[in-house]
Amino acid sequence: MEFIDFFLHIDRELGNIVSQYGIWTYVILFLVIFCETGLVVTPFLPGDSLLFAAGAIASSGSLHVHSLFLLLLVAAIAGDTVNYHIGYFLGPKFLEKNKSKFIKKEYLERTHQYFEKYGGKTIIIARFVPIVRTFAPFLAGIGSMTYRHFISYNIIGALLWVSLFTYTGYFFGKIPFVEKNFTLVILAIIVISIMPAVIEVIKAKREMKKPDMTDDEEKN
């Protein structure tokens, strides 16, 4: 449990981790970002908040911000790439082997059509939505999104995501309020990050509750 707790709260304890592990902090950060984006079983790992925290720590000189940015950029791109290939090679085989009644061939075809048409936008936007960020590349793989399209949007999304949060942490981490209330700032980033997903869920539930209009009602 301590091992799991270590990674779940690494964003809040990053200062202690740097002082304890030194240069190995780069390896730890790389692994967390890679797993958070690359493995569908670890969507709970910190992403946005960790990037911000790493940038804030770098502002004190404990980490080199540009090296950190490049390292985490590679981790984010590699993570999505691995996730895509897991979905591409294992997804259809698993579904075929288990002959799922809920996920049929036509569903896969629809998924493919969706990612071919809207996949680029989805991959980029998903970078900024926790949990969705982990599953989007996996679903793109299952839907057999053209890889050259996927990798280009993967790189663009990773570049925007890593640069935004890392350098925001770097430039704003020195502000006295942020330094004194660092844990609260991290919690605020987490809440703000999940808000778009919460809003979409609320909207979906409201749409489902709306009664269908009859033809007569529509005419009136």
C-alpha positions as protocol buffer text, in pm:
chain_id: "A"
residue {
  index: 1
  type: MET
  ca { x: 0 y: 0 z: 0 }
}
residue {
  index: 2
  type: GLU
  ca { x: 287 y: 239 z: 75 }
}
residue {
  index: 3
  type: PHE
  ca { x: 425 y: 181 z: -276 }
}
residue {
  index: 4
  type: ILE
  ca { x: 88 y: 267 z: -435 }
}
residue {
  index: 5
  type: ASP
  ca { x: 39 y: 566 z: -203 }
}
residue {
  index: 6
  type: PHE
  ca { x: 384 y: 692 z: -302 }
}
residue {
  index: 7
  type: PHE
  ca { x: 283 y: 721 z: -668 }
}
residue {
  index: 8
  type: LEU
  ca { x: -70 y: 845 z: -600 }
}
residue {
  index: 9
  type: HIS
  ca { x: 59 y: 1146 z: -405 }
}
residue {
  index: 10
  type: ILE
  ca { x: 389 y: 1201 z: -580 }
}
residue {
  index: 11
  type: ASP
  ca { x: 273 y: 1543 z: -702 }
}
residue {
  index: 12
  type: ARG
  ca { x: 232 y: 1669 z: -344 }
}
residue {
  index: 13
  type: GLU
  ca { x: 551 y: 1509 z: -212 }
}
residue {
  index: 14
  type: LEU
  ca { x: 776 y: 1594 z: -505 }
}
residue {
  index: 15
  type: GLY
  ca { x: 995 y: 1827 z: -302 }
}
residue {
  index: 16
  type: ASN
  ca { x: 1081 y: 1549 z: -56 }
}
residue {
  index: 17
  type: ILE
  ca { x: 1135 y: 1306 z: -343 }
}
residue {
  index: 18
  type: VAL
  ca { x: 1386 y: 1538 z: -510 }
}
residue {
  index: 19
  type: SER
  ca { x: 1584 y: 1579 z: -187 }
}
residue {
  index: 20
  type: GLN
  ca { x: 1577 y: 1204 z: -124 }
}
residue {
  index: 21
  type: TYR
  ca { x: 1634 y: 1059 z: -472 }
}
residue {
  index: 22
  type: GLY
  ca { x: 1818 y: 1341 z: -650 }
}
residue {
  index: 23
  type: ILE
  ca { x: 1874 y: 1278 z: -1020 }
}
residue {
  index: 24
  type: TRP
  ca { x: 1662 y: 960 z: -1002 }
}
residue {
  index: 25
  type: THR
  ca { x: 1363 y: 1193 z: -972 }
}
residue {
  index: 26
  type: TYR
  ca { x: 1379 y: 1233 z: -1350 }
}
residue {
  index: 27
  type: VAL
  ca { x: 1337 y: 857 z: -1392 }
}
residue {
  index: 28
  type: ILE
  ca { x: 1047 y: 847 z: -1146 }
}
residue {
  index: 29
  type: LEU
  ca { x: 869 y: 1134 z: -1323 }
}
residue {
  index: 30
  type: PHE
  ca { x: 924 y: 972 z: -1662 }
}
residue {
  index: 31
  type: LEU
  ca { x: 774 y: 643 z: -1543 }
}
residue {
  index: 32
  type: VAL
  ca { x: 468 y: 806 z: -1385 }
}
residue {
  index: 33
  type: ILE
  ca { x: 382 y: 1013 z: -1693 }
}
residue {
  index: 34
  type: PHE
  ca { x: 451 y: 718 z: -1922 }
}
residue {
  index: 35
  type: CYS
  ca { x: 226 y: 484 z: -1720 }
}
residue {
  index: 36
  type: GLU
  ca { x: -48 y: 746 z: -1675 }
}
residue {
  index: 37
  type: THR
  ca { x: -74 y: 792 z: -2051 }
}
residue {
  index: 38
  type: GLY
  ca { x: 36 y: 448 z: -2169 }
}
residue {
  index: 39
  type: LEU
  ca { x: -143 y: 191 z: -1954 }
}
residue {
  index: 40
  type: VAL
  ca { x: -522 y: 169 z: -1935 }
}
residue {
  index: 41
  type: VAL
  ca { x: -494 y: 19 z: -1586 }
}
residue {
  index: 42
  type: THR
  ca { x: -329 y: 330 z: -1435 }
}
residue {
  index: 43
  type: PRO
  ca { x: -555 y: 627 z: -1519 }
}
residue {
  index: 44
  type: PHE
  ca { x: -554 y: 724 z: -1150 }
}
residue {
  index: 45
  type: LEU
  ca { x: -192 y: 841 z: -1153 }
}
residue {
  index: 46
  type: PRO
  ca { x: -136 y: 1221 z: -1137 }
}
residue {
  index: 47
  type: GLY
  ca { x: -84 y: 1396 z: -1469 }
}
residue {
  index: 48
  type: ASP
  ca { x: -161 y: 1769 z: -1490 }
}
residue {
  index: 49
  type: SER
  ca { x: -81 y: 1829 z: -1123 }
}
residue {
  index: 50
  type: LEU
  ca { x: 246 y: 1637 z: -1149 }
}
residue {
  index: 51
  type: LEU
  ca { x: 364 y: 1840 z: -1448 }
}
residue {
  index: 52
  type: PHE
  ca { x: 283 y: 2162 z: -1263 }
}
residue {
  index: 53
  type: ALA
  ca { x: 456 y: 2040 z: -947 }
}
residue {
  index: 54
  type: ALA
  ca { x: 766 y: 1935 z: -1142 }
}
residue {
  index: 55
  type: GLY
  ca { x: 781 y: 2278 z: -1308 }
}
residue {
  index: 56
  type: ALA
  ca { x: 740 y: 2451 z: -972 }
}
residue {
  index: 57
  type: ILE
  ca { x: 1023 y: 2243 z: -819 }
}
residue {
  index: 58
  type: ALA
  ca { x: 1240 y: 2326 z: -1122 }
}
residue {
  index: 59
  type: SER
  ca { x: 1188 y: 2697 z: -1052 }
}
residue {
  index: 60
  type: SER
  ca { x: 1388 y: 2652 z: -731 }
}
residue {
  index: 61
  type: GLY
  ca { x: 1680 y: 2504 z: -925 }
}
residue {
  index: 62
  type: SER
  ca { x: 1636 y: 2149 z: -798 }
}
residue {
  index: 63
  type: LEU
  ca { x: 1555 y: 2027 z: -1148 }
}
residue {
  index: 64
  type: HIS
  ca { x: 1655 y: 2161 z: -1491 }
}
residue {
  index: 65
  type: VAL
  ca { x: 1329 y: 2278 z: -1645 }
}
residue {
  index: 66
  type: HIS
  ca { x: 1421 y: 2235 z: -2014 }
}
residue {
  index: 67
  type: SER
  ca { x: 1562 y: 1885 z: -1960 }
}
residue {
  index: 68
  type: LEU
  ca { x: 1251 y: 1807 z: -1756 }
}
residue {
  index: 69
  type: PHE
  ca { x: 1025 y: 1931 z: -2035 }
}
residue {
  index: 70
  type: LEU
  ca { x: 1199 y: 1721 z: -2302 }
}
residue {
  index: 71
  type: LEU
  ca { x: 1199 y: 1411 z: -2082 }
}
residue {
  index: 72
  type: LEU
  ca { x: 831 y: 1437 z: -1994 }
}
residue {
  index: 73
  type: LEU
  ca { x: 744 y: 1517 z: -2356 }
}
residue {
  index: 74
  type: VAL
  ca { x: 907 y: 1191 z: -2464 }
}
residue {
  index: 75
  type: ALA
  ca { x: 726 y: 1007 z: -2183 }
}
residue {
  index: 76
  type: ALA
  ca { x: 388 y: 1147 z: -2291 }
}
residue {
  index: 77
  type: ILE
  ca { x: 441 y: 1067 z: -2660 }
}
residue {
  index: 78
  type: ALA
  ca { x: 576 y: 719 z: -2586 }
}
residue {
  index: 79
  type: GLY
  ca { x: 292 y: 648 z: -2345 }
}
residue {
  index: 80
  type: ASP
  ca { x: 19 y: 729 z: -2595 }
}
residue {
  index: 81
  type: THR
  ca { x: 204 y: 537 z: -2866 }
}
residue {
  index: 82
  type: VAL
  ca { x: 226 y: 223 z: -2654 }
}
residue {
  index: 83
  type: ASN
  ca { x: -139 y: 260 z: -2553 }
}
residue {
  index: 84
  type: TYR
  ca { x: -242 y: 291 z: -2918 }
}
residue {
  index: 85
  type: HIS
  ca { x: -56 y: -26 z: -3013 }
}
residue {
  index: 86
  type: ILE
  ca { x: -200 y: -219 z: -2719 }
}
residue {
  index: 87
  type: GLY
  ca { x: -548 y: -126 z: -2839 }
}
residue {
  index: 88
  type: TYR
  ca { x: -459 y: -193 z: -3203 }
}
residue {
  index: 89
  type: PHE
  ca { x: -314 y: -542 z: -3153 }
}
residue {
  index: 90
  type: LEU
  ca { x: -486 y: -676 z: -2842 }
}
residue {
  index: 91
  type: GLY
  ca { x: -828 y: -508 z: -2850 }
}
residue {
  index: 92
  type: PRO
  ca { x: -982 y: -676 z: -3157 }
}
residue {
  index: 93
  type: LYS
  ca { x: -820 y: -1012 z: -3070 }
}
residue {
  index: 94
  type: PHE
  ca { x: -966 y: -1000 z: -2719 }
}
residue {
  index: 95
  type: LEU
  ca { x: -1310 y: -909 z: -2849 }
}
residue {
  index: 96
  type: GLU
  ca { x: -1298 y: -1183 z: -3115 }
}
residue {
  index: 97
  type: LYS
  ca { x: -1178 y: -1443 z: -2865 }
}
residue {
  index: 98
  type: ASN
  ca { x: -1449 y: -1359 z: -2612 }
}
residue {
  index: 99
  type: LYS
  ca { x: -1715 y: -1295 z: -2876 }
}
residue {
  index: 100
  type: SER
  ca { x: -1861 y: -1006 z: -2681 }
}
residue {
  index: 101
  type: LYS
  ca { x: -2236 y: -954 z: -2721 }
}
residue {
  index: 102
  type: PHE
  ca { x: -2200 y: -589 z: -2636 }
}
residue {
  index: 103
  type: ILE
  ca { x: -1908 y: -493 z: -2860 }
}
residue {
  index: 104
  type: LYS
  ca { x: -1972 y: -614 z: -3213 }
}
residue {
  index: 105
  type: LYS
  ca { x: -1784 y: -574 z: -3539 }
}
residue {
  index: 106
  type: GLU
  ca { x: -2005 y: -284 z: -3647 }
}
residue {
  index: 107
  type: TYR
  ca { x: -1918 y: -104 z: -3324 }
}
residue {
  index: 108
  type: LEU
  ca { x: -1550 y: -132 z: -3411 }
}
residue {
  index: 109
  type: GLU
  ca { x: -1622 y: -1 z: -3758 }
}
residue {
  index: 110
  type: ARG
  ca { x: -1806 y: 299 z: -3610 }
}
residue {
  index: 111
  type: THR
  ca { x: -1516 y: 359 z: -3375 }
}
residue {
  index: 112
  type: HIS
  ca { x: -1278 y: 350 z: -3671 }
}
residue {
  index: 113
  type: GLN
  ca { x: -1492 y: 596 z: -3867 }
}
residue {
  index: 114
  type: TYR
  ca { x: -1513 y: 827 z: -3566 }
}
residue {
  index: 115
  type: PHE
  ca { x: -1137 y: 836 z: -3510 }
}
residue {
  index: 116
  type: GLU
  ca { x: -1068 y: 882 z: -3880 }
}
residue {
  index: 117
  type: LYS
  ca { x: -1301 y: 1184 z: -3884 }
}
residue {
  index: 118
  type: TYR
  ca { x: -1263 y: 1334 z: -3536 }
}
residue {
  index: 119
  type: GLY
  ca { x: -965 y: 1144 z: -3397 }
}
residue {
  index: 120
  type: GLY
  ca { x: -715 y: 1427 z: -3426 }
}
residue {
  index: 121
  type: LYS
  ca { x: -925 y: 1667 z: -3221 }
}
residue {
  index: 122
  type: THR
  ca { x: -1006 y: 1391 z: -2971 }
}
residue {
  index: 123
  type: ILE
  ca { x: -643 y: 1293 z: -2914 }
}
residue {
  index: 124
  type: ILE
  ca { x: -539 y: 1655 z: -2855 }
}
residue {
  index: 125
  type: ILE
  ca { x: -830 y: 1752 z: -2628 }
}
residue {
  index: 126
  type: ALA
  ca { x: -807 y: 1425 z: -2434 }
}
residue {
  index: 127
  type: ARG
  ca { x: -459 y: 1527 z: -2317 }
}
residue {
  index: 128
  type: PHE
  ca { x: -622 y: 1783 z: -2089 }
}
residue {
  index: 129
  type: VAL
  ca { x: -888 y: 1553 z: -1941 }
}
residue {
  index: 130
  type: PRO
  ca { x: -780 y: 1304 z: -1672 }
}
residue {
  index: 131
  type: ILE
  ca { x: -884 y: 940 z: -1728 }
}
residue {
  index: 132
  type: VAL
  ca { x: -1003 y: 1025 z: -2082 }
}
residue {
  index: 133
  type: ARG
  ca { x: -635 y: 1099 z: -2152 }
}
residue {
  index: 134
  type: THR
  ca { x: -553 y: 736 z: -2070 }
}
residue {
  index: 135
  type: PHE
  ca { x: -833 y: 572 z: -2268 }
}
residue {
  index: 136
  type: ALA
  ca { x: -837 y: 787 z: -2585 }
}
residue {
  index: 137
  type: PRO
  ca { x: -522 y: 639 z: -2747 }
}
residue {
  index: 138
  type: PHE
  ca { x: -634 y: 288 z: -2651 }
}
residue {
  index: 139
  type: LEU
  ca { x: -970 y: 341 z: -2822 }
}
residue {
  index: 140
  type: ALA
  ca { x: -793 y: 497 z: -3120 }
}
residue {
  index: 141
  type: GLY
  ca { x: -595 y: 174 z: -3149 }
}
residue {
  index: 142
  type: ILE
  ca { x: -905 y: -43 z: -3120 }
}
residue {
  index: 143
  type: GLY
  ca { x: -1070 y: 171 z: -3386 }
}
residue {
  index: 144
  type: SER
  ca { x: -764 y: 128 z: -3610 }
}
residue {
  index: 145
  type: MET
  ca { x: -710 y: 501 z: -3652 }
}
residue {
  index: 146
  type: THR
  ca { x: -450 y: 556 z: -3925 }
}
residue {
  index: 147
  type: TYR
  ca { x: -119 y: 559 z: -3739 }
}
residue {
  index: 148
  type: ARG
  ca { x: 39 y: 850 z: -3925 }
}
residue {
  index: 149
  type: HIS
  ca { x: -261 y: 1061 z: -3826 }
}
residue {
  index: 150
  type: PHE
  ca { x: -248 y: 937 z: -3469 }
}
residue {
  index: 151
  type: ILE
  ca { x: 123 y: 999 z: -3415 }
}
residue {
  index: 152
  type: SER
  ca { x: 107 y: 1355 z: -3551 }
}
residue {
  index: 153
  type: TYR
  ca { x: -179 y: 1453 z: -3322 }
}
residue {
  index: 154
  type: ASN
  ca { x: -17 y: 1259 z: -3040 }
}
residue {
  index: 155
  type: ILE
  ca { x: 294 y: 1477 z: -3069 }
}
residue {
  index: 156
  type: ILE
  ca { x: 94 y: 1800 z: -3097 }
}
residue {
  index: 157
  type: GLY
  ca { x: -120 y: 1713 z: -2795 }
}
residue {
  index: 158
  type: ALA
  ca { x: 179 y: 1608 z: -2585 }
}
residue {
  index: 159
  type: LEU
  ca { x: 369 y: 1923 z: -2678 }
}
residue {
  index: 160
  type: LEU
  ca { x: 80 y: 2148 z: -2574 }
}
residue {
  index: 161
  type: TRP
  ca { x: 3 y: 1953 z: -2257 }
}
residue {
  index: 162
  type: VAL
  ca { x: 355 y: 1913 z: -2120 }
}
residue {
  index: 163
  type: SER
  ca { x: 467 y: 2266 z: -2208 }
}
residue {
  index: 164
  type: LEU
  ca { x: 156 y: 2434 z: -2066 }
}
residue {
  index: 165
  type: PHE
  ca { x: 162 y: 2269 z: -1723 }
}
residue {
  index: 166
  type: THR
  ca { x: 538 y: 2236 z: -1681 }
}
residue {
  index: 167
  type: TYR
  ca { x: 623 y: 2594 z: -1771 }
}
residue {
  index: 168
  type: THR
  ca { x: 318 y: 2732 z: -1588 }
}
residue {
  index: 169
  type: GLY
  ca { x: 451 y: 2560 z: -1276 }
}
residue {
  index: 170
  type: TYR
  ca { x: 799 y: 2692 z: -1347 }
}
residue {
  index: 171
  type: PHE
  ca { x: 695 y: 3058 z: -1390 }
}
residue {
  index: 172
  type: PHE
  ca { x: 428 y: 3068 z: -1119 }
}
residue {
  index: 173
  type: GLY
  ca { x: 588 y: 2831 z: -869 }
}
residue {
  index: 174
  type: LYS
  ca { x: 796 y: 3113 z: -720 }
}
residue {
  index: 175
  type: ILE
  ca { x: 492 y: 3320 z: -626 }
}
residue {
  index: 176
  type: PRO
  ca { x: 474 y: 3336 z: -243 }
}
residue {
  index: 177
  type: PHE
  ca { x: 108 y: 3233 z: -233 }
}
residue {
  index: 178
  type: VAL
  ca { x: 179 y: 2926 z: -447 }
}
residue {
  index: 179
  type: GLU
  ca { x: 479 y: 2829 z: -234 }
}
residue {
  index: 180
  type: LYS
  ca { x: 286 y: 2864 z: 93 }
}
residue {
  index: 181
  type: ASN
  ca { x: -27 y: 2688 z: -34 }
}
residue {
  index: 182
  type: PHE
  ca { x: 129 y: 2440 z: -273 }
}
residue {
  index: 183
  type: THR
  ca { x: -93 y: 2147 z: -170 }
}
residue {
  index: 184
  type: LEU
  ca { x: -406 y: 2359 z: -221 }
}
residue {
  index: 185
  type: VAL
  ca { x: -281 y: 2471 z: -562 }
}
residue {
  index: 186
  type: ILE
  ca { x: -226 y: 2109 z: -666 }
}
residue {
  index: 187
  type: LEU
  ca { x: -574 y: 2013 z: -545 }
}
residue {
  index: 188
  type: ALA
  ca { x: -720 y: 2309 z: -736 }
}
residue {
  index: 189
  type: ILE
  ca { x: -548 y: 2194 z: -1057 }
}
residue {
  index: 190
  type: ILE
  ca { x: -688 y: 1843 z: -1008 }
}
residue {
  index: 191
  type: VAL
  ca { x: -1041 y: 1979 z: -960 }
}
residue {
  index: 192
  type: ILE
  ca { x: -1015 y: 2213 z: -1259 }
}
residue {
  index: 193
  type: SER
  ca { x: -881 y: 1927 z: -1473 }
}
residue {
  index: 194
  type: ILE
  ca { x: -1174 y: 1697 z: -1403 }
}
residue {
  index: 195
  type: MET
  ca { x: -1441 y: 1968 z: -1435 }
}
residue {
  index: 196
  type: PRO
  ca { x: -1484 y: 1932 z: -1816 }
}
residue {
  index: 197
  type: ALA
  ca { x: -1554 y: 1560 z: -1775 }
}
residue {
  index: 198
  type: VAL
  ca { x: -1801 y: 1625 z: -1492 }
}
residue {
  index: 199
  type: ILE
  ca { x: -1982 y: 1891 z: -1697 }
}
residue {
  index: 200
  type: GLU
  ca { x: -2012 y: 1655 z: -1994 }
}
residue {
  index: 201
  type: VAL
  ca { x: -2157 y: 1381 z: -1771 }
}
residue {
  index: 202
  type: ILE
  ca { x: -2414 y: 1625 z: -1627 }
}
residue {
  index: 203
  type: LYS
  ca { x: -2508 y: 1743 z: -1977 }
}
residue {
  index: 204
  type: ALA
  ca { x: -2548 y: 1383 z: -2095 }
}
residue {
  index: 205
  type: LYS
  ca { x: -2776 y: 1300 z: -1801 }
}
residue {
  index: 206
  type: ARG
  ca { x: -2990 y: 1607 z: -1866 }
}
residue {
  index: 207
  type: GLU
  ca { x: -3024 y: 1515 z: -2233 }
}
residue {
  index: 208
  type: MET
  ca { x: -3135 y: 1163 z: -2136 }
}
residue {
  index: 209
  type: LYS
  ca { x: -3401 y: 1303 z: -1901 }
}
residue {
  index: 210
  type: LYS
  ca { x: -3553 y: 1530 z: -2166 }
}
residue {
  index: 211
  type: PRO
  ca { x: -3878 y: 1383 z: -2302 }
}
residue {
  index: 212
  type: ASP
  ca { x: -3884 y: 1318 z: -2676 }
}
residue {
  index: 213
  type: MET
  ca { x: -4089 y: 1573 z: -2864 }
}
residue {
  index: 214
  type: THR
  ca { x: -4368 y: 1439 z: -3080 }
}
residue {
  index: 215
  type: ASP
  ca { x: -4417 y: 1558 z: -3434 }
}
residue {
  index: 216
  type: ASP
  ca { x: -4716 y: 1768 z: -3323 }
}
residue {
  index: 217
  type: GLU
  ca { x: -4511 y: 1936 z: -3051 }
}
residue {
  index: 218
  type: GLU
  ca { x: -4237 y: 2012 z: -3297 }
}
residue {
  index: 219
  type: LYS
  ca { x: -4485 y: 2176 z: -3534 }
}
residue {
  index: 220
  type: ASN
  ca { x: -4626 y: 2388 z: -3254 }
}
